[in-house]
Amino acid sequence: MDTALQNRLERTLRKQAPGLFHFPEIYGQGWSGLYIGDRVKLGNDFLRLVRQGRFEGVEDTGEKKDGGRVYRKLR
């Protein structure tokens, strides 16, 4: 995942209300148009960056629901 996309996701997360979410909600428009392999890679990259603390106030819940991993924005 490139720095430009990380910065865009960070800006989107700042506007996101606290609570649970799936990565495609944060990625936004264009997600469904990506090839499945690209979606998997981006999802894995996001998970890794969340676990590394790149997105402050966001954590991996360790759960999957409705076909995707669930994240939590704390504040």
C-alpha positions, 0 to 999 in steps of 0.5 A: 500500500503506497503512502498516498493511499495510507494518507487518504485512509488516515484522513477518512478515518479521522472523519469516521465516527467511533465504532465498528467498521469494515475496511471497504467502508474506509476505502470508499468508492472504487472498492468493488471495481478492484480485482479480487486479488487487489482487494485481498492484498489491500485488506492484508496491508491495512490489517498489518498497518493497523496492527503496527499502530499506523492508524492511531485509535484503530484496532483489529477486533480479531473477528470476521463478520459479513464477509470481512474483518471487523475493525474498531475506531476508538475515538 
